[in-house]
Structures are given as structure tokens and as C-alpha cells.
Amino acid sequence: MHGVRVCIRAAEFSATMTEIVRWLDANRHKPTRYKYDHTDDAVLVTVDFPAEVAATAFAVRFDGVCYPSPQPASADSPQSPTQAVPPSINVRDAR
């Protein structure tokens, strides 16, 4: 697994997530996991990919940092970014 961490300012979270979804669809990349950590003024988004080339392209496009992900690939379908947002993160508040 190949992970990418992207720090998104809270005020730009909704627009950036929309852009990420469009980019993933346009490039036909299928992440295996999304994770969100929220701070007062930013959201740290972690996205895992099965292929290094996809992780690298995502990191370049969204100014992220690549790292080796310890989580193995799952046979389950990945969640969409909107389904993966934990209830503690209110997307409306992040605008």
C-alpha cells in the first residue's frame, strides 16, 4: 500500500474534496482507504492507493506527502470520500 497525506485548510475542505473526487474519477484511480483528522483550522486527509504511481500522482497534484502504508489492500470496495467523513467532521463548518 502507498499512502498520501494532504493538509487542507478547513475553509477549503469542501471545495478541495470535490476537486479530489473529480481528479480520482478522471484519472481512474481507486483508493483503498480514506482517513480524516480534524484540527481547528485544517483537515489532514490520508488516502491509500494500491499502486505507487497513483499515490505519487495524487501527491504531486494535491501537494501531499507520500509514505508507505502499513494497511494491506482490502478486497472490500473503497468508501467514497463523502461516506468516509466521520460524524465528528461537519463539512459545512469546514467552509
C-alpha positions as CSV (number, residue, x, y, z in Angstrom):
1,M,0.0,0.0,0.0
2,H,1.1,3.5,-0.7
3,G,-0.3,6.4,1.3
4,V,-0.5,10.1,0.8
5,R,-1.2,12.8,3.4
6,V,-2.6,16.1,2.3
7,C,-3.3,19.0,4.7
8,I,-6.3,21.0,3.7
9,R,-7.3,24.3,5.3
10,A,-10.7,24.0,6.9
11,A,-12.1,26.8,4.8
12,E,-11.2,25.0,1.6
13,F,-12.1,21.4,2.7
14,S,-15.4,21.1,0.8
15,A,-14.1,22.5,-2.5
16,T,-10.8,20.5,-2.3
17,M,-12.7,17.2,-1.6
18,T,-14.9,17.9,-4.6
19,E,-11.7,18.5,-6.7
20,I,-10.1,15.3,-5.3
21,V,-13.1,13.2,-6.3
22,R,-13.2,14.7,-9.8
23,W,-9.4,14.1,-10.2
24,L,-9.7,10.5,-9.0
25,D,-12.6,9.8,-11.4
26,A,-10.8,11.5,-14.3
27,N,-7.6,9.5,-13.7
28,R,-9.4,6.3,-12.8
29,H,-7.5,5.8,-9.6
30,K,-9.2,3.7,-7.0
31,P,-8.0,4.5,-3.4
32,T,-8.4,1.7,-0.9
33,R,-8.8,3.9,2.2
34,Y,-9.6,7.4,3.3
35,K,-8.9,8.8,6.7
36,Y,-9.6,12.3,8.1
37,D,-8.1,14.0,11.1
38,H,-9.5,17.4,12.0
39,T,-7.8,20.3,13.8
40,D,-9.1,23.8,14.5
41,D,-8.1,25.2,11.1
42,A,-7.2,22.2,8.9
43,V,-8.1,18.7,7.9
44,L,-5.4,16.1,7.4
45,V,-6.6,13.7,4.7
46,T,-4.8,10.4,4.3
47,V,-5.5,8.4,1.1
48,D,-4.1,4.9,0.5
49,F,-3.6,3.6,-3.0
50,P,-2.6,0.0,-4.2
51,A,-0.3,1.4,-6.8
52,E,2.7,3.7,-6.2
53,V,2.2,5.6,-9.4
54,A,-1.3,6.6,-8.3
55,A,-0.1,7.7,-4.9
56,T,2.8,9.7,-6.5
57,A,0.4,11.4,-9.0
58,F,-2.1,12.3,-6.2
59,A,0.7,13.7,-4.0
60,V,2.0,15.9,-6.8
61,R,-1.5,17.1,-7.8
62,F,-2.6,17.9,-4.2
63,D,0.8,18.9,-2.6
64,G,0.8,15.8,-0.5
65,V,3.4,13.7,1.2
66,C,3.9,10.0,0.2
67,Y,4.6,7.3,2.8
68,P,4.5,3.5,2.9
69,S,1.1,2.5,4.3
70,P,1.1,-0.5,6.7
71,Q,-2.5,-1.4,5.8
72,P,-2.8,-4.2,3.4
73,A,-5.1,-4.0,0.3
74,S,-8.6,-4.9,1.1
75,A,-11.0,-6.9,-1.1
76,D,-13.8,-4.6,0.0
77,S,-14.8,-1.7,-2.1
78,P,-13.3,1.6,-1.0
79,Q,-15.7,4.1,0.5
80,S,-16.3,7.3,-1.3
81,P,-14.8,10.4,0.3
82,T,-18.2,11.7,1.4
83,Q,-19.1,8.4,3.0
84,A,-15.8,8.2,4.9
85,V,-16.1,11.5,6.7
86,P,-16.5,10.7,10.4
87,P,-19.6,12.2,12.1
88,S,-17.3,14.5,14.1
89,I,-16.4,16.4,11.0
90,N,-19.1,18.7,9.8
91,V,-18.3,19.6,6.2
92,R,-20.5,22.8,6.4
93,D,-18.4,24.0,9.4
94,A,-15.2,23.5,7.4
95,R,-16.1,26.0,4.7
